[in-house]
Every structure is written in structure tokens, then in C-alpha cells.
């Protein structure tokens, strides 16, 4: 069982899928950032990549980047995808500037000093925006349903068409659940969920809850 902090749990849903080995697609496309005439252009590209983290950039956006860096539109699209992957991974891992540098390709320019400078600019831009981006990513998620109350009673069946069920105590559980909000300013509806559990089921549930409690205790506050 994996336990994640809520912040990381919410950010993971924004994460762009990458290979399990940690190797990203088209990361070398970041070298096109070396054609930027000023850091502001690089910043605009990463801001745009965060904005488009869950959708493809528009044709107008791709053309704008292509013109700013004198690229083919295909190259601009690859660059935006690479930038989006970096943004998503930095968000998911809550990376520091030093860790962002390690995430980037070893060489982004044929000249080592220019490559080092470009990577430093990228790390600085991402480190500056990550706190606000993380908050925006979390706030943009749809909240889960919330448990408002729980009620229960013990039933013993005195009559049944199945002899095996007679005089066997069971628990009838009623959960009052608030649905996920769908509109801003509109209170979500509540509903009741009623189910029956026997002794074996209760023991299984309790074992699971004990494991959850122990995992929560192990988390740092």
C-alpha cells in the first residue's frame, strides 16, 4: 500500500506520463532554448507549458514559439512537450533548483559554459514559479467525496429461508457522504450509503484500518 501526502497526491494527477525508468521523450529539444534572445522568452515557454500541462498547445501558441526562436513548428512543438515534461516532473517531485539541474540533459549547448548558463536560467525560472504552480495545480483538482457521519446497528435475523443465516448477528452500517462539488458556490448534495457486514467482513475492515493508522503514524508531520 502506498501512502502519499495530499499535496503530492493531487500533483500526481497533473503529471505527464513518462517512462518508468525516468527517461523522458524529446528532452534534447530543450536545446532550442539556446536560441532565445532573452530569459523572458524562456520563462514564457515554461509558463505556457504549465498552462498546457493537461492539453496540447494551440496552433497559434506553437507558431508564436516557432517565430520567437526561429524554429520549424515541429521543433517548437517538441520543445513545448519537453518543457511540459520538466514542469510536470518538478511539480510531482517538488524539486529544488539543484535537483532541477540534475533532471535536465547533461548538455543543452555545444559550448559547455553556455549550456551551464542556460540550465541555470531554467532552474531559476522553475524554482521561482513552482510554489504558485503547485497551489494552482492542487486547487484545480476536483475534490473527492467526504464522509460526514457514520451510524450503525446490530441485527440478528430470527427468520430466513436460509437456515445458515438465522441467529447470526450482522451489522447494518449507514454512511452519510457529501458528493464531490461540481460547481463553484453550489453546495454538493449528500447521500446515504447503507450496507451489511458480518463478523468476518468487520475483522477484515478493522485489519485494514489498523494498517492505515500505523502508516499514518509513520508519516512525518
N, C-alpha and C positions, 0 to 999 in steps of 0.2 A: 504494500500500500504506500502511495506517495503522498506526502503532506506538503503543501506549498503555502506560503504566505499569500494573503488575499491580493496584495499588490502584484506579486509575480503571477498569480493565478489569472488575474484579469489581463495582464500584459501578454500572456502566452497566446491569448486568442487573437491578438493583433499580429502575432509573429508570422512572417512569411516562411513557408516551408523551405527547408534546406536539407541537404543530405545529412544522414545521421552521423557521418564521420566528421562533420563540421566544415566540409569543403563547400564553398559557395559557387554558384554558377556566375560566369562572366565578371568575376571580381576584378579582373585585369582591365575592365572597361573604365575603372576609376582613373586610369592614367590620363584619360581625356580631360580631367580636371586641370591638368597642367597647362591647358590652353587658355584657361581663364585669365583675363587681364587684371582682375582684382578679386580679393577674397569674398566680396559681397556676392559675386556670381556663384561661387562655390556654396555659400550659405543659402542662397535662393534655391539651389538644386536640392540640397538636403531638406530644406523646409518643404519644398514641393513633394519630395519623396515621402516625408512623413504624412503629408496631407493625403497622398495617394497610396497609403500603406495597405489598404484593403480593396483597391480598384486600380485599373490601368490608367495611365495618364491619357489625357485627351490629345487629339491630333494637333491642336493649337499649342499645347504645352510642349509637345515633342519638337515641333517646328521652332518654337521660341528658343529652346535649349540648343538645337542644332545651329541656329543662326548666331547665338551668342558665343558658341565655341567653334564655329566654322566646321561642323561635323555633318556627316550624312545622317538622315533621320533614323536609319537603322542603328547607327552608332550612338546617337542621342538616346534612343530607347534602351539600349543595353546599359548605358551609363545610369539612367534613371533606375533601372532594375537593380543594378549593383548598389547604388546609393540606398535604395529601399531595403535591401538585404542588410546592409550595415546598420541602418537606423533600427530595424526590427531586432537585430541581434543585440545591439547596445541597450535597447529598451528591455528586452527579455532578461538579459544578464545584469542589468544595472551597472554597466561598465564604467570604470574610471577612465580618465584620459590616457593613462599608461596602458590599460587593457585594450582600449580602442586602437592604439598604435600597434599592438600585437595582433589585433584582428585584421588589420589592413595588409594587403600584399607587401612582400618584402621590398619591392622596388616599383615605384609609380612613375619614375622618370629615369631616362638613361644616365643622367648625371646624378650621382649619389646625393650631393648637397641639395639639389632641387627636389629630389624625392623626399629627403628628410624634412625639408621645409613644407612641402605640400601635405605630408602626413601630419605634421604638427598643426597645420591650419585646420585640417579635417577634425582632428581630435579636439581642438579648442572649440570649434563650432558645435560639435555634438555635445560636448560637456556642458556648454552654455545652455543648450536647448533641452537637454534630457529631462530635467525636473519638470518643466512645463509640459513637455510631450507626455511624460509618464502620467501626470494628472489628467491630461486631456484623454489619453487612451483609456484610463480607468473610468472616467465619467461618461465616456461614450458607450460603455458596455450596458447591456440590458441586465437589470438586477434579477436575481433568482427569486423564486417564491420564498416566503418567510413563514415560519411556524409561529402562530400567535398563541395557541394554547393546546393542551392535551388533556383528555378526560378518558376514564376507563371504568369498567365494571367487570366483575366475575360472574359468569353464568354457569349453571350446572343443568344440563339437559336431562329432564325426567322422562321424556317420551321421544322416541325416534324410530324410524323404520330400520335403522341400523343399530343393532344391539351394542356394537363396539363403541358407539358414541354416547350411550346412556351413562349418566352419573359421572361423566368425565368433565372436570372443570375447564373452562376456556375463558379467555379474556377478550372482551369487546373493547376496542380502542377507537376513540374518535379524535381526529386531529383537525384543528381549525387552522387553515392555511390561507395566507394572503397571496393572491396571484401576482405575477410579475407586472410591474407598471408598463403600460404601453403608450400612454400619452402624458406629456408634461402638464402638471396641475390637476390631473384627474386621478382620484384615489382608486387604486385597484380593488377589485372585488375579492371577497373572502368566500371560501367554500369548505365544506366538511368532508373529510375522508374517513370512512368507517371500515374497519377490518377486524378479523378474528384471529387470535393466536392461541395455540395450545402450549403446553409446558415446554415441549421440545423447541418450538419456534422461539419462545421467550428466552430460553437459555442461549440459543444461537445469537439472538439480537444483543443480549447482555454481554456475551463474549466479544462481539464486535465493538460495542460501545466502550468496553474496558480497554480494548486496544487503541481506540481513538483517543480516550482520555490519557493513556500512557504516552501516546505520540505527542499530544498537545503539551503535556508536562515537559517533554524533551525539547520543545521549541524555546529558543531564547526570546525573551520579551523585547 
